[in-house]
Amino acid sequence: MTYRHDDTTYTNAHMGEGKADLTSNILNALEREVKRRRRERIVETIGSVLITAILGLMFAWVGINWVTGCGETFITYTGERIAGECVLMPWRD
């Protein structure tokens, strides 16, 4: 790369060719880093949503079975024993 002060017809197109490559490499590395972080956030968000949904369903299942009296026996006024109903527990039916 030569630069002559007395030449008035030169353009800056040939100047900084190495800078352009370096700048594009830096930008590509930054774009890759941004995409990697975005991918990590998406995976983390999906994982959090799935874990929250699974735990919510488990608590709801336990709550429904508690309300319906699963595992308890009730004695009627005639002395008959009635077992509580269990929801989504085929091993208890």
C-alpha positions as CSV (number, residue, x, y, z in Angstrom):
1,M,0.0,0.0,0.0
2,T,1.6,3.2,-1.1
3,Y,0.4,6.7,-0.5
4,R,1.7,9.6,-2.4
5,H,0.9,13.2,-1.2
6,D,1.4,14.6,-4.7
7,D,-1.1,12.4,-6.4
8,T,-4.5,14.0,-6.5
9,T,-6.3,11.2,-8.3
10,Y,-6.0,8.5,-5.7
11,T,-9.1,7.2,-3.9
12,N,-9.4,5.9,-0.4
13,A,-10.8,2.6,-1.7
14,H,-7.5,0.8,-1.6
15,M,-6.6,2.4,1.8
16,G,-7.4,0.3,4.8
17,E,-8.1,-3.0,3.1
18,G,-6.7,-4.8,6.2
19,K,-8.9,-2.6,8.4
20,A,-12.0,-3.6,6.5
21,D,-11.2,-7.3,7.0
22,L,-10.4,-6.8,10.7
23,T,-13.6,-4.8,11.1
24,S,-15.7,-7.4,9.4
25,N,-14.1,-10.2,11.4
26,I,-14.8,-8.3,14.7
27,L,-18.4,-7.7,13.6
28,N,-18.8,-11.3,12.6
29,A,-17.5,-12.4,16.0
30,L,-19.8,-10.0,17.8
31,E,-22.8,-11.2,15.7
32,R,-21.9,-14.8,16.6
33,E,-21.7,-13.9,20.3
34,V,-25.1,-12.1,20.2
35,K,-26.6,-15.1,18.4
36,R,-25.1,-17.5,21.0
37,R,-26.4,-15.5,23.9
38,R,-29.8,-15.2,22.3
39,R,-29.9,-19.0,21.8
40,E,-28.9,-19.5,25.4
41,R,-31.7,-17.2,26.6
42,I,-34.2,-18.9,24.5
43,V,-33.2,-22.4,25.8
44,E,-33.2,-21.1,29.3
45,T,-36.6,-19.5,28.9
46,I,-38.1,-22.7,27.4
47,G,-36.6,-24.8,30.2
48,S,-38.0,-22.5,32.8
49,V,-41.4,-22.5,31.3
50,L,-41.4,-26.3,31.1
51,I,-40.3,-26.8,34.7
52,T,-42.8,-24.3,35.9
53,A,-45.6,-26.0,34.0
54,I,-44.6,-29.4,35.3
55,L,-44.5,-28.2,38.9
56,G,-47.8,-26.4,38.5
57,L,-49.5,-29.5,37.2
58,M,-48.0,-31.6,40.0
59,F,-49.3,-29.2,42.6
60,A,-52.7,-29.0,41.0
61,W,-52.9,-32.8,40.9
62,V,-52.0,-33.1,44.6
63,G,-54.5,-30.4,45.4
64,I,-57.3,-32.0,43.5
65,N,-56.6,-35.4,45.1
66,W,-56.5,-33.7,48.5
67,V,-59.9,-32.0,47.9
68,T,-61.5,-35.3,46.7
69,G,-60.3,-37.2,49.8
70,C,-57.9,-39.5,48.1
71,G,-56.5,-42.1,50.5
72,E,-59.1,-41.3,53.2
73,T,-62.1,-43.3,54.3
74,F,-65.3,-41.7,55.3
75,I,-67.8,-43.3,57.7
76,T,-71.5,-42.7,56.9
77,Y,-74.2,-42.5,59.5
78,T,-75.0,-46.2,58.9
79,G,-71.4,-47.2,59.6
80,E,-70.5,-47.9,56.0
81,R,-67.0,-47.0,55.0
82,I,-66.6,-45.0,51.7
83,A,-63.1,-44.5,50.2
84,G,-62.2,-41.1,48.9
85,E,-61.9,-40.7,45.1
86,C,-58.5,-40.5,43.6
87,V,-58.0,-38.5,40.3
88,L,-55.6,-39.8,37.7
89,M,-54.3,-42.5,40.0
90,P,-55.1,-45.8,38.2
91,W,-53.1,-47.8,40.8
92,R,-55.6,-46.7,43.5
93,D,-58.8,-47.7,41.8
